[in-house]
């Protein structure tokens, strides 16, 4: 009778297979007590440049995000009954941290753990395709046992893997503006002084970007050096014909397709 009453009162909520528990102030290090019975990850709580406690909570409950640039909260009714607790529960659950307070930059990842049978190591997400990185929209299908639920992959040091991933994402973000401006400046310079080499220079920048992503390079100076050298080498193809240039660009496309098949991080975390 009570179950019927709850269902009638909250028609948007389905019976969750896993509790969803938000622990205020949860840090990645706090997940160490769960790694022997859970898979862990870093949660992206929102979409767009900004977030807030209200926005992140709404995205979690509804299993949907709305870019902060557009304003407002995600549409739809709540799908999850989200709990708040001072510490992680002892039984199966999805435990996570969320932003606290008002509007703030959406540039931080929050800890998440799925405690349950079959979950060990680091979490895997079909939406991010980067082991260890989870979107807030992945929580609802995982809690409800639906398609699109999170998976996991074994890792001998899951917290170490998360720390390295978090560091790489931050370093990559900091280097992006420098690398982008330098790449544009190099291509403009080639266009002005040696127009015939523009297409090879563009291809060289793309290949250098992919190589830096595969190597996991995070230092802006190293990224800049590789870009300059690659564009310099591309000048040797200035006298090549359109067929050769076309083959070069086809090779670039093939390289990116192969990279996404081998390891999506090579492209996603490229400078």
C-alpha angles and dihedrals in degrees: 000000000000090000091053091049093052092047092050093047096046106033094168094061123087126197106273120220090205128036115240110219125183114204111197113227093015112163130196090249089059089067091070090089090057104044094093091061105023147047115240137205149155117269125216100208102197148004124256133024097302139044142169140194090265095049095046093047092049091049090050095049095044099038091230139094134213119202109253090226088069093050128219130069129291114281126245137051126297113275098184135054098221118201129206121214139168092234139012116281120246098235134062111309147129107255121192148152126235137192115280127211132013133322114337139154114288092225103111131085119217129213120261132177131185108209110197147094113306095017113115135136117011127346121251124208130197090208099054098026089204115114109241096019117103133183121222088238089065092067099071098053089045093051092044097043093241134145111286094042119155120266131194141224128206119260129172092214108025096168090050090051090052092049091052092047092049091049092049094049092051093046091046091051092050093050098046098083093048094047094045094050092046092049091051092047092051094049092047090050091051090048090054100043104027111015093175089067097053096098094047089047091053091049091048091053091051093049092046089051091053093046091051090050092050091048092049091233112175105167112103093214092054091048090050093049093051091049093051093048093047093050090047091055091047090064087073088070094056091104094047117111130245092267092058091045090050091051090050093054091045087053090052091053091047091050092054093047090050091047092053089051093049102040124346090205090073089069102026093052098038117123 
